[in-house]
Amino acid sequence: MKPIRLRDFIEDRDGWIYAVSTYDNSDKIGCVLRYVPDADGERVHASGTRYKKYDFEDAYAFIALHKPQYAALLQRIPYNDVKRVWKPDEELPHIARQHPRVQKLVDLFKLPSGTIGCTGSLLCGLENDASDIDMVVYGRHWFTAQKRVRKGILDGKVKGLSVEMWKKVYDKRKPEIPYEQFVLHEQRKWNRGQIEGTYFDILYTRSYDELKSVHPGKGTVIGKQTIEAKVVDASLSFDNPAIYEIEHESVSRVLSFTHTYSGQARAGEIIEACGVCEQHGNERWLVVGTTREAKGEYIVSKTLLEQ
C-alpha cells in the first residue's frame, strides 16, 4: 500500500470517517474526525447512509467521549482499525465524472495524472449543494496549478473572490491581522477562486518522494516570541505546516500550522512573526498556530505592507 499522507481520508471499523492531517503516519494515522453515521445526519451517502459532520472542537469532544483511545494532539488511528483509505489522486477520475465543475478545474490545470486530486466531502461522497471544491496538487506541480489559477482568473475562465466572500473567509479564519492586511496577503497567493458560483482552493501536499523530510513533531517549548527576519526559502510555504527558512540571530525557521499564514511571504521578503518558540536539537523554530484559531499569533510580510 502507498504511504498514507496529508489530505487522504480514512474510515475506521465503525464507519467513522477522518481527514488525514499530517505526514507523520508511521505508527498510527494522525487525523481529525469529520463524519459519523447518524440516522438524523444532514449528509447522505449514495448508499443511503446518513452522516453527521463534525467541526474541529466537536470532533475532539466526541472522540474524547466515545473513543478516548484515539485521543491525542491529533486523533491517532491504529492501522488495524482502518477499513478503507480514500486517496484524492486515485479518486479524481470518478469525482470529475460526477461533478462537471471539478472536471472544468482539471481541464484548467492540465496536470499529469497522479499529480492532482480532490479531497474533502467530495472525496468520500458526502458533499451537499453548499460544499466547496478542495483540489489537492502534489509537489512542484502545485506551483503550475497556482499559475493557472492566476491566468484563469485574469482570462475570465474562473472568478476571483468577491468582497462578500473575502469577508466570509476573514470572519471564518478570525486572524490576528486587520481585514485589509489579510486580503492584501491573500490576493497574491492565487490559491483560490470561484467556478460557476462554487468556491474552490488548491491545497499543497508533498509528492511521495518528498515524504522523507517531514516535520519531526513538537519540540521543547521556550516561550512566546515576536521576531523580524528575512525569508531565505519559501518553497514549502504552502505545505502543512507551512515552512519559512529565515535569517535570524537565534531562530532558523518559522512554521505555521494554520492555513491562514501559508504562502504569507516570499523568499527575500522581511517578515514579522509572533508565535511560540521551540527548541529542536540545536535549532530554534518559531511555531505559529499553536491553537486552532492562533490567538495572538501571526505572520505578515513587512515588505508587502510597505510597498
C-alpha positions as semicolon CSV with decimal commas, in nm:
position;residue;x (nm);y (nm);z (nm)
1;M;0,000;0,000;0,000
2;K;0,121;0,351;-0,076
3;P;0,201;0,566;0,230
4;I;-0,093;0,749;0,383
5;R;-0,032;1,121;0,356
6;L;-0,182;1,459;0,431
7;R;-0,534;1,514;0,283
8;D;-0,614;1,144;0,235
9;F;-0,930;1,027;0,415
10;I;-0,974;0,706;0,615
11;E;-1,268;0,508;0,752
12;D;-1,248;0,308;1,075
13;R;-1,420;-0,021;1,159
14;D;-1,731;0,161;1,284
15;G;-1,769;0,361;0,964
16;W;-1,637;0,688;1,112
17;I;-1,458;0,900;0,853
18;Y;-1,144;1,105;0,925
19;A;-0,933;1,358;0,733
20;V;-0,561;1,274;0,747
21;S;-0,394;1,584;0,888
22;T;-0,022;1,504;0,897
23;Y;0,256;1,323;0,710
24;D;0,370;1,152;1,031
25;N;0,172;0,828;0,998
26;S;0,437;0,561;1,051
27;D;0,292;0,405;1,369
28;K;-0,063;0,536;1,376
29;I;-0,252;0,765;1,139
30;G;-0,283;1,127;1,254
31;C;-0,620;1,266;1,156
32;V;-0,931;1,459;1,259
33;L;-1,282;1,312;1,274
34;R;-1,516;1,454;1,008
35;Y;-1,822;1,229;0,964
36;V;-2,006;0,973;1,178
37;P;-2,304;0,758;1,070
38;D;-2,617;0,908;1,225
39;A;-2,981;0,840;1,136
40;D;-3,051;1,213;1,181
41;G;-2,740;1,330;0,995
42;E;-2,766;1,603;0,733
43;R;-2,522;1,441;0,487
44;V;-2,640;1,145;0,278
45;H;-2,411;0,900;0,101
46;A;-2,512;0,737;-0,230
47;S;-2,556;0,412;-0,033
48;G;-2,836;0,580;0,164
49;T;-2,639;0,603;0,490
50;R;-2,677;0,933;0,672
51;Y;-2,380;1,102;0,839
52;K;-2,332;1,384;1,084
53;K;-2,047;1,625;1,009
54;Y;-1,822;1,724;1,300
55;D;-1,636;2,053;1,320
56;F;-1,295;2,068;1,485
57;E;-1,387;2,127;1,850
58;D;-1,689;1,896;1,839
59;A;-1,479;1,621;1,681
60;Y;-1,227;1,631;1,966
61;A;-1,503;1,626;2,227
62;F;-1,682;1,336;2,054
63;I;-1,361;1,132;2,030
64;A;-1,273;1,201;2,396
65;L;-1,615;1,072;2,498
66;H;-1,658;0,773;2,266
67;K;-1,309;0,667;2,156
68;P;-1,060;0,803;2,411
69;Q;-0,802;0,552;2,289
70;Y;-0,767;0,768;1,975
71;A;-0,742;1,099;2,161
72;A;-0,416;1,295;2,123
73;L;-0,290;1,619;1,969
74;L;-0,441;1,469;1,654
75;Q;-0,665;1,163;1,664
76;R;-0,435;0,864;1,620
77;I;-0,590;0,561;1,448
78;P;-0,406;0,224;1,452
79;Y;-0,367;0,068;1,108
80;N;-0,555;-0,242;1,228
81;D;-0,863;-0,025;1,285
82;V;-0,869;0,115;0,930
83;K;-1,134;-0,028;0,698
84;R;-1,080;0,199;0,398
85;V;-0,845;0,466;0,262
86;W;-0,952;0,732;0,011
87;K;-0,671;0,892;-0,192
88;P;-0,758;1,221;-0,367
89;D;-0,548;1,149;-0,676
90;E;-0,685;0,797;-0,725
91;E;-1,049;0,900;-0,678
92;L;-1,028;1,210;-0,901
93;P;-1,150;1,047;-1,227
94;H;-1,465;0,920;-1,053
95;I;-1,529;1,255;-0,880
96;A;-1,477;1,452;-1,203
97;R;-1,728;1,231;-1,386
98;Q;-1,987;1,306;-1,119
99;H;-1,913;1,679;-1,087
100;P;-1,869;1,892;-1,403
101;R;-1,712;2,183;-1,208
102;V;-1,434;1,953;-1,086
103;Q;-1,375;1,837;-1,444
104;K;-1,352;2,200;-1,558
105;L;-1,083;2,266;-1,295
106;V;-0,894;1,954;-1,405
107;D;-0,910;2,085;-1,762
108;L;-0,791;2,427;-1,646
109;F;-0,485;2,289;-1,464
110;K;-0,382;2,038;-1,737
111;L;-0,159;1,845;-1,497
112;P;-0,024;1,489;-1,535
113;S;-0,234;1,206;-1,392
114;G;-0,141;1,133;-1,030
115;T;-0,026;1,489;-0,956
116;I;-0,372;1,630;-0,878
117;G;-0,671;1,512;-0,674
118;C;-0,984;1,622;-0,492
119;T;-1,029;1,596;-0,114
120;G;-1,288;1,700;0,145
121;S;-1,653;1,596;0,132
122;L;-1,636;1,522;-0,242
123;L;-1,368;1,259;-0,180
124;C;-1,588;1,044;0,044
125;G;-1,917;1,120;-0,133
126;L;-2,068;1,334;0,143
127;E;-2,093;1,672;-0,029
128;N;-2,405;1,888;-0,037
129;D;-2,511;2,184;-0,252
130;A;-2,308;2,425;-0,037
131;S;-1,984;2,222;-0,044
132;D;-1,661;2,381;-0,162
133;I;-1,420;2,209;-0,401
134;D;-1,090;2,124;-0,233
135;M;-0,837;2,037;-0,503
136;V;-0,505;1,883;-0,398
137;V;-0,189;1,923;-0,605
138;Y;0,125;1,726;-0,525
139;G;0,479;1,861;-0,500
140;R;0,618;2,103;-0,759
141;H;0,305;2,069;-0,975
142;W;0,122;2,286;-0,720
143;F;0,307;2,591;-0,847
144;T;0,195;2,516;-1,203
145;A;-0,164;2,497;-1,077
146;Q;-0,116;2,827;-0,894
147;K;-0,005;2,997;-1,218
148;R;-0,307;2,855;-1,399
149;V;-0,547;2,977;-1,131
150;R;-0,399;3,324;-1,177
151;K;-0,424;3,304;-1,557
152;G;-0,774;3,154;-1,534
153;I;-0,895;3,445;-1,322
154;L;-0,729;3,708;-1,543
155;D;-0,871;3,539;-1,857
156;G;-1,219;3,513;-1,703
157;K;-1,234;3,131;-1,710
158;V;-1,283;3,131;-1,332
159;K;-1,361;3,415;-1,093
160;G;-1,169;3,561;-0,804
161;L;-1,338;3,604;-0,468
162;S;-1,595;3,879;-0,425
163;V;-1,571;4,129;-0,140
164;E;-1,855;3,942;0,029
165;M;-1,663;3,612;0,003
166;W;-1,338;3,768;0,133
167;K;-1,527;3,894;0,437
168;K;-1,677;3,550;0,488
169;V;-1,331;3,389;0,475
170;Y;-1,191;3,653;0,712
171;D;-1,474;3,601;0,963
172;K;-1,426;3,223;0,946
173;R;-1,048;3,241;0,998
174;K;-1,057;3,514;1,265
175;P;-0,692;3,613;1,205
176;E;-0,493;3,843;1,431
177;I;-0,430;4,092;1,150
178;P;-0,667;4,361;1,014
179;Y;-0,900;4,274;0,727
180;E;-0,715;4,496;0,479
181;Q;-0,381;4,329;0,558
182;F;-0,541;3,984;0,536
183;V;-0,683;4,047;0,187
184;L;-0,359;4,211;0,067
185;H;-0,166;3,894;0,153
186;E;-0,435;3,655;0,028
187;Q;-0,491;3,815;-0,312
188;R;-0,138;3,746;-0,429
189;K;-0,147;3,376;-0,330
190;W;-0,364;3,276;-0,628
191;N;-0,472;2,958;-0,450
192;R;-0,849;3,005;-0,451
193;G;-1,135;3,122;-0,666
194;Q;-1,492;3,053;-0,775
195;I;-1,617;2,838;-1,061
196;E;-1,982;2,873;-1,160
197;G;-2,056;3,013;-0,815
198;T;-1,872;2,740;-0,622
199;Y;-1,570;2,827;-0,408
200;F;-1,254;2,623;-0,474
201;D;-0,900;2,617;-0,347
202;I;-0,579;2,435;-0,435
203;L;-0,406;2,264;-0,143
204;Y;-0,038;2,170;-0,142
205;T;0,066;1,818;-0,045
206;R;0,408;1,661;-0,082
207;S;0,469;1,403;-0,351
208;Y;0,559;1,052;-0,231
209;D;0,931;1,105;-0,296
210;E;0,927;1,413;-0,068
211;L;0,788;1,237;0,240
212;K;1,124;1,153;0,397
213;S;1,195;1,503;0,531
214;V;0,871;1,575;0,714
215;H;0,818;1,784;1,028
216;P;0,955;1,580;1,324
217;G;0,696;1,679;1,585
218;K;0,678;1,905;1,885
219;G;0,999;2,042;2,036
220;T;1,079;2,180;2,380
221;V;0,872;2,492;2,438
222;I;1,079;2,801;2,521
223;G;0,807;3,066;2,520
224;K;0,624;3,323;2,315
225;Q;0,831;3,545;2,089
226;T;0,793;3,807;1,818
227;I;1,068;3,828;1,559
228;E;1,158;4,013;1,243
229;A;1,359;3,817;0,986
230;K;1,441;3,772;0,619
231;V;1,287;3,471;0,441
232;V;1,555;3,277;0,251
233;D;1,343;2,979;0,138
234;A;0,964;2,972;0,096
235;S;0,939;2,661;-0,125
236;L;0,731;2,482;0,142
237;S;0,529;2,786;0,247
238;F;0,203;2,632;0,119
239;D;0,260;2,297;0,291
240;N;0,109;2,194;0,626
241;P;0,283;2,306;0,832
242;A;0,396;2,596;0,614
243;I;0,773;2,632;0,648
244;Y;0,975;2,951;0,608
245;E;1,355;2,920;0,635
246;I;1,483;3,251;0,770
247;E;1,792;3,458;0,852
248;H;1,775;3,545;1,223
249;E;2,019;3,557;1,514
250;S;1,852;3,273;1,709
251;V;1,559;3,127;1,508
252;S;1,622;2,924;1,191
253;R;1,266;2,870;1,064
254;V;0,906;2,977;1,112
255;L;0,632;2,714;1,089
256;S;0,260;2,782;1,052
257;F;0,005;2,516;1,143
258;T;-0,283;2,741;1,040
259;H;-0,379;2,771;0,673
260;T;-0,425;3,147;0,725
261;Y;-0,049;3,206;0,716
262;S;0,052;2,960;0,445
263;G;0,211;3,134;0,147
264;Q;0,219;3,452;0,353
265;A;0,566;3,561;0,240
266;R;0,810;3,501;-0,042
267;A;1,184;3,441;-0,044
268;G;1,373;3,766;0,002
269;E;1,096;3,937;0,198
270;I;1,113;4,061;0,557
271;I;0,851;3,910;0,786
272;E;0,724;3,986;1,133
273;A;0,607;3,672;1,309
274;C;0,462;3,611;1,653
275;G;0,432;3,261;1,792
276;V;0,576;3,008;2,034
277;C;0,947;2,932;2,017
278;E;1,054;2,565;2,036
279;Q;1,393;2,401;2,064
280;H;1,455;2,127;1,804
281;G;1,801;1,978;1,858
282;N;2,044;2,263;1,806
283;E;1,785;2,477;1,624
284;R;1,508;2,708;1,741
285;W;1,185;2,727;1,546
286;L;0,902;2,976;1,584
287;V;0,564;2,799;1,565
288;V;0,251;2,991;1,461
289;G;-0,085;2,821;1,508
290;T;-0,032;2,653;1,844
291;T;-0,410;2,679;1,896
292;R;-0,693;2,624;1,645
293;E;-0,753;2,996;1,585
294;A;-0,391;3,101;1,651
295;K;-0,494;3,364;1,903
296;G;-0,221;3,626;1,943
297;E;-0,009;3,462;1,672
298;Y;0,051;3,584;1,316
299;I;0,286;3,624;1,019
300;V;0,294;3,932;0,798
301;S;0,523;4,034;0,516
302;K;0,657;4,376;0,609
303;T;0,795;4,402;0,257
304;L;0,445;4,366;0,113
305;L;0,289;4,608;0,363
306;E;0,549;4,873;0,288
307;Q;0,511;4,852;-0,091
